[in-house]
Amino acid sequence: MDTFSFSRDFGRTSVVPPEVVVREDEGDTVARAMREAAAAGRDATVRGAGRSTNTQTLSPGVVIDNYRPEAIPRFVGDDHRVEVPSGITWLELEKWLNRHGRSNPVLPSYLDITVGGNLSIGGFGLASCRSGIQSDQVHEIELVDGTGRSLRCSDRENSELFRYALGGLGQVGFIKKVVLRTVPYRPVTRAARIEHTGLGDLTEFMMHGVQEPWVSSFFGMYDRAAWYSHVSLTDDAPAPADPAQEFLVPDYMLFSHGETAKHLHHLLEEDSHANMWVDHVFDEEGFKLFTKRVEGMLDAYPLSETLVALYFLVIRRPESATPFVLAPVVDAPVQYLIGIFTAAGTDDSRGISETKRVLRELLEACAEAKGRPYLYGTHDFDTELLERIYGAPALRRLRELREEHALTHFATRAFGDVRPS
């Protein structure tokens, strides 16, 4: 198999050629590859759609190719749960569910990423303001460890592995299959675009307007041209103050995916830019502190030239939500996400290095504000920062679990190739 396409990720800032690429199939290929790599002390990792931005899914050893958009889901149980191979994309899963009258409770705006890859970093989406993170929708996973064993993990069985796996970016094994809950499909959705005067106005709307019971999904955006929010509304929602803001959308999530893919096509599909994207999650106080810091950087180099967009979500998790150990969530009833999307030409070495410097400053600011980062992003961790964000006891237990399950050479780049002490 040609390994060149597995040498780079969406970040496009580094090249890490793998020794071998193993394609997942219906048999025991993945289990055998993980067992052999662990026995030989060879680095290994899993790659789905390759949307990480800091070489998290690259390896100089073995890369397991998990991308399977053609995979077939199936319903299990009597409550419309769906079992899916982790390499299927959210786009193909959502289209399959829609044909069967169902839908995913929480989806990102861009859907051509794999279910397993997204859940391995926790997963957020437009409906997080009502239904929590995507990992909150998971009933059960099948996890393959470094010995090649397949383990069923849930809140009831192998619960510690379950809590580390969802949000842990492969640190306790390869997520092979997932059982998800689903909700009834809405073929047509009421939606509205709301213009804002700036960050303060958008923040006010996030703190209050999005909390209204008739708002069923939300994302906010600053795209260098305007500050605005997109919301979807329940069927019984009152009309917006300006009726011209509202419109009806068939297949709202597929529409949102199409708009995102069109808007970001040059970054998503072309090789001309290095993408340095990060997302951070906070409670209300931390969010206000952090966004004030970001706002003060917008007009200064390098963000004055490399910022593509700021992206905002509101997260309200169920009261009974699983306490995932490494997921980008904090201990607050309502949480707030800001995504900082930057890009520079691949030949713009100064723009890349200066943007990485600013993102490192913001990672430290995230820790100061008691927030958490999304692990797919362009983060420059060190051991001290990891302990501030996740706590030394959680990291010590992670190291023990990796040793117990023969995973010390698996997914070593999750924290930017930094290993907690």
C-alpha positions in Angstrom: 0.0 0.0 0.0 1.2 3.5 -0.8 2.2 5.1 2.5 2.7 8.7 1.3 -0.9 9.8 2.1 -0.5 8.5 5.6 2.7 10.6 6.2 0.8 13.9 6.8 -2.4 14.9 8.6 -4.8 17.9 8.3 -2.3 20.1 10.1 0.2 19.7 7.2 3.1 21.0 9.4 5.1 17.7 9.7 5.9 14.6 7.6 6.1 11.3 9.5 6.4 8.4 7.0 5.0 5.1 8.4 6.9 1.8 8.1 3.7 0.0 7.2 0.0 0.7 6.8 -2.5 -2.0 7.8 -6.0 -1.7 6.4 -8.8 -2.6 8.8 -11.1 -5.4 7.6 -13.9 -7.6 9.0 -11.4 -10.1 10.4 -8.7 -9.9 13.1 -6.3 -7.9 11.1 -6.3 -5.0 13.6 -6.0 -7.2 16.7 -3.0 -9.0 15.1 -1.3 -5.8 14.0 -1.6 -4.3 17.5 -0.4 -7.5 19.2 2.6 -7.8 16.9 3.5 -4.1 17.2 3.3 -4.3 21.0 5.4 -7.5 21.2 8.1 -5.9 19.0 8.0 -2.5 20.8 7.1 -0.8 17.6 5.1 2.5 17.6 1.6 2.2 16.2 -1.5 4.4 15.8 -4.9 4.5 14.2 -5.9 6.9 11.5 -9.5 7.6 10.4 -10.1 10.6 8.2 -6.8 12.2 9.4 -8.3 15.4 10.7 -5.9 15.8 13.6 -3.6 18.9 13.3 -0.5 18.0 15.3 0.6 14.6 14.1 -1.6 12.7 16.6 -2.6 10.1 14.0 0.9 9.7 12.4 3.5 7.1 13.3 6.9 6.1 12.1 5.9 2.5 12.7 2.5 1.0 12.0 -0.6 3.0 11.0 -3.9 1.2 11.1 -6.1 2.6 8.4 -9.6 2.7 10.0 -11.4 4.9 7.4 -14.5 2.9 6.3 -17.2 5.2 4.9 -18.8 2.2 3.2 -19.4 0.3 6.5 -22.9 -0.8 7.3 -24.6 0.1 10.6 -27.3 -2.1 12.2 -29.9 -1.5 14.8 -29.7 -3.3 18.1 -32.1 -3.7 21.0 -35.6 -2.4 21.0 -34.9 1.3 21.6 -33.4 2.3 18.2 -29.8 2.0 19.3 -27.4 1.6 16.4 -24.1 -0.3 16.3 -21.5 1.1 13.9 -18.0 0.2 12.9 -15.9 3.1 14.2 -14.4 3.9 10.7 -17.7 5.0 9.2 -18.2 8.8 8.8 -20.9 10.7 10.6 -22.1 11.8 7.1 -22.7 8.2 6.0 -24.2 7.2 9.3 -26.5 10.2 9.4 -27.8 9.5 5.8 -28.3 5.9 6.7 -30.2 6.8 9.9 -32.4 9.4 8.1 -33.5 6.7 5.6 -34.7 4.7 8.6 -36.5 7.6 10.3 -33.7 8.3 12.9 -30.9 10.7 13.5 -27.9 11.3 15.7 -28.7 13.4 18.8 -25.4 15.5 18.5 -23.5 16.1 15.3 -20.6 18.4 14.3 -21.2 20.9 11.5 -18.6 19.0 9.3 -19.5 15.4 9.0 -16.8 13.8 6.9 -14.9 12.6 9.9 -15.0 9.1 11.4 -17.3 8.1 14.3 -14.4 6.5 16.2 -11.9 9.3 15.7 -14.4 11.9 16.8 -15.5 10.0 19.9 -11.9 9.4 20.8 -11.6 13.2 21.4 -15.0 13.5 23.1 -17.0 15.1 20.3 -19.2 18.2 20.3 -21.9 19.5 18.0 -24.6 22.0 17.3 -27.1 20.2 19.6 -24.6 20.0 22.5 -26.6 22.9 24.0 -29.4 20.4 24.7 -27.8 16.9 24.7 -24.2 17.2 25.8 -21.2 15.9 24.0 -21.2 13.1 21.4 -19.6 10.7 23.8 -22.7 11.1 26.1 -24.7 9.3 23.4 -22.5 6.2 23.6 -24.1 3.1 25.2 -21.1 0.8 24.7 -17.8 0.4 22.8 -15.7 -2.5 21.7 -12.1 -1.7 22.6 -9.0 -3.6 21.3 -5.9 -3.4 23.5 -2.3 -4.0 22.8 -2.6 -7.8 23.5 -5.2 -8.0 20.7 -8.0 -8.6 23.1 -11.5 -7.2 22.4 -13.2 -5.7 25.5 -16.8 -4.6 25.8 -16.8 -1.3 27.7 -19.6 0.8 29.1 -20.7 2.4 32.3 -21.4 -1.1 33.6 -18.6 -3.2 32.2 -14.9 -2.2 32.1 -16.1 1.2 33.2 -12.7 2.6 33.9 -11.5 1.9 30.4 -14.8 3.4 29.1 -14.1 6.6 30.9 -10.5 6.9 29.6 -11.3 5.7 26.1 -13.9 8.4 25.1 -12.0 11.6 24.9 -8.6 9.9 25.4 -7.4 9.8 21.8 -6.4 6.1 21.7 -4.6 6.1 25.1 -6.3 2.9 26.3 -6.9 1.1 23.0 -8.5 1.2 19.6 -12.3 1.8 19.5 -13.5 -0.8 17.0 -17.3 -0.6 17.3 -19.7 1.8 19.0 -23.3 1.5 20.1 -25.1 4.8 20.0 -28.5 6.1 20.9 -30.6 7.8 18.3 -33.5 10.2 18.1 -36.4 10.7 15.7 -35.5 12.3 12.4 -36.8 15.8 11.6 -36.9 16.1 7.8 -37.5 19.9 8.0 -36.1 22.3 10.6 -36.8 25.8 11.6 -33.6 27.8 11.6 -32.4 31.3 12.1 -29.2 33.4 11.6 -28.7 36.1 14.1 -26.2 38.9 13.5 -24.1 40.2 16.4 -22.3 43.5 17.0 -19.2 41.8 18.3 -17.8 39.2 20.8 -19.7 40.8 23.8 -23.0 40.6 22.0 -22.4 37.0 20.9 -21.3 36.0 24.5 -24.5 37.6 25.9 -26.6 35.5 23.5 -24.7 32.3 24.4 -25.3 33.0 28.1 -29.0 33.8 27.8 -30.6 33.4 24.4 -29.2 29.9 23.8 -30.7 28.8 27.2 -34.2 29.3 25.9 -36.1 26.0 25.7 -37.0 26.4 22.1 -33.4 26.6 20.9 -32.5 23.0 19.9 -29.1 23.7 18.4 -26.5 26.5 18.2 -23.2 27.5 16.8 -21.6 31.0 16.8 -19.1 32.3 14.4 -16.7 35.1 13.7 -15.4 34.7 10.1 -13.5 38.0 9.9 -16.4 39.5 8.1 -19.2 39.2 10.7 -20.1 37.9 14.1 -23.3 35.7 14.0 -25.1 32.8 15.4 -27.0 29.9 13.7 -29.8 28.3 15.7 -32.3 25.6 15.0 -35.7 26.0 16.7 -38.3 23.6 18.1 -41.5 23.5 16.1 -43.4 25.4 18.8 -40.7 28.2 19.1 -41.9 31.8 18.9 -40.9 33.7 15.8 -37.6 35.6 16.0 -37.9 39.4 16.6 -37.0 39.8 13.0 -39.1 37.3 10.9 -36.6 37.7 8.0 -34.0 35.9 10.2 -36.0 32.6 10.1 -35.9 30.0 7.3 -36.9 26.4 6.8 -34.2 23.9 6.1 -34.7 20.3 4.9 -32.1 17.9 6.4 -30.6 20.6 8.6 -27.4 18.7 9.6 -26.6 17.7 6.0 -27.2 21.4 5.0 -24.8 22.5 7.7 -22.2 20.0 6.6 -22.5 21.3 3.0 -22.1 24.9 4.0 -19.1 24.2 6.2 -17.4 22.1 3.5 -18.0 24.8 0.9 -16.8 27.6 3.2 -13.6 25.8 4.2 -12.9 23.8 1.1 -9.5 25.4 0.5 -8.4 24.3 4.0 -10.1 21.0 4.1 -9.2 19.6 0.7 -6.2 21.5 -0.7 -2.6 21.2 0.4 -1.7 24.9 0.2 -2.2 25.7 3.9 -0.9 24.5 7.2 -3.9 24.3 9.6 -3.4 25.1 13.2 -6.8 24.6 14.8 -7.6 24.4 18.5 -10.7 24.2 20.7 -11.0 24.9 24.4 -13.9 24.4 26.8 -14.6 26.4 30.0 -17.2 27.2 32.6 -18.8 30.6 32.4 -16.1 32.5 34.3 -13.2 30.8 32.5 -14.8 31.4 29.1 -15.1 35.1 29.8 -11.5 35.4 30.9 -10.2 33.3 28.0 -12.2 35.0 25.2 -11.1 38.4 26.5 -7.5 37.2 26.1 -8.3 36.1 22.5 -10.1 39.3 21.6 -7.0 41.3 22.5 -4.9 39.3 20.0 -7.2 39.5 17.0 -5.8 42.6 15.4 -2.1 41.9 16.2 0.2 39.7 14.1 0.0 36.7 13.6 -3.7 36.3 14.2 -4.4 39.5 12.1 -3.2 37.4 9.1 -3.6 33.7 10.0 -7.0 33.7 11.8 -9.6 32.0 9.7 -12.5 32.0 12.2 -13.6 31.8 15.8 -16.2 29.1 16.4 -18.5 28.9 19.5 -20.6 26.2 21.1 -22.7 25.8 24.3 -22.6 22.5 26.1 -25.2 21.3 28.6 -24.5 17.7 29.6 -27.1 15.3 31.1 -27.1 15.2 34.9 -26.2 11.5 34.8 -23.3 12.0 32.2 -20.3 9.7 32.6 -17.2 11.5 34.1 -14.9 10.9 31.2 -11.3 11.4 32.4 -9.6 13.1 29.5 -12.5 14.5 27.5 -12.7 18.3 27.0 -15.4 18.9 29.6 -15.3 20.7 32.9 -17.4 20.5 36.1 -20.1 23.0 35.3 -23.8 22.6 34.4 -23.3 24.7 31.3 -20.0 24.9 29.5 -18.7 27.0 26.6 -16.4 26.1 23.7 -14.3 28.5 21.6 -12.6 27.1 18.5 -9.6 29.1 17.1 -9.1 28.2 13.5 -5.9 29.5 12.0 -4.0 28.7 8.7 -0.9 29.9 7.0 0.6 29.0 3.6 2.8 25.9 3.9 5.7 28.0 2.7 5.1 30.8 5.3 7.5 29.6 8.0 7.2 32.8 10.1 3.4 32.7 10.0 3.4 29.1 11.1 5.9 29.5 13.9 4.4 32.7 15.3 0.9 31.2 15.2 2.1 28.2 17.1 3.7 30.5 19.7 0.4 32.3 20.2 -1.5 29.0 20.5 1.0 27.9 23.1 0.3 31.1 25.1 -3.4 30.4 24.8 -3.0 26.8 26.0 -1.4 28.1 29.1 -4.3 30.6 29.4 -6.7 27.7 29.1 -5.0 26.0 32.0 -5.1 29.2 34.1 -8.8 29.5 33.4 -9.3 25.8 34.4 -10.4 24.9 30.9 -9.7 21.8 28.8 -8.5 21.5 25.2 -9.7 19.2 22.4 -6.9 16.7 21.9 -7.0 16.8 18.1 -5.6 20.3 18.1 -2.2 22.0 17.6 -1.1 21.9 21.2 2.4 22.3 22.6 2.1 20.3 25.8 4.7 19.7 28.5 4.4 17.5 31.6 3.6 20.4 33.9 0.8 21.6 31.6 -0.7 18.1 31.4 -0.8 17.8 35.1 -2.4 21.2 35.5 -5.1 20.3 33.1 -5.8 16.7 33.9 -4.3 16.2 37.4 -1.3 14.0 38.3 -3.4 11.1 39.7 -5.4 10.7 36.5 -2.3 10.7 34.4 -0.5 8.2 36.7 -3.5 5.9 36.4 -3.5 6.4 32.6 0.2 5.3 32.6 -0.7 2.2 34.6 -3.5 1.2 32.3 -1.3 1.6 29.3 1.3 -0.7 30.8 -1.4 -3.2 31.9 -2.8 -3.4 28.3 0.5 -3.4 26.4 -0.1 0.1 25.0 3.1 1.9 25.9 4.0 2.3 22.2 0.4 2.9 21.0 -0.9 6.4 20.1 2.1 8.1 21.7 1.4 11.4 20.0 -1.9 12.1 21.6 -0.3 14.8 23.8 2.1 15.9 21.1 4.6 13.1 21.9 4.9 14.2 25.5 4.6 11.4 28.1 3.2 12.3 31.5 5.8 11.5 34.2 
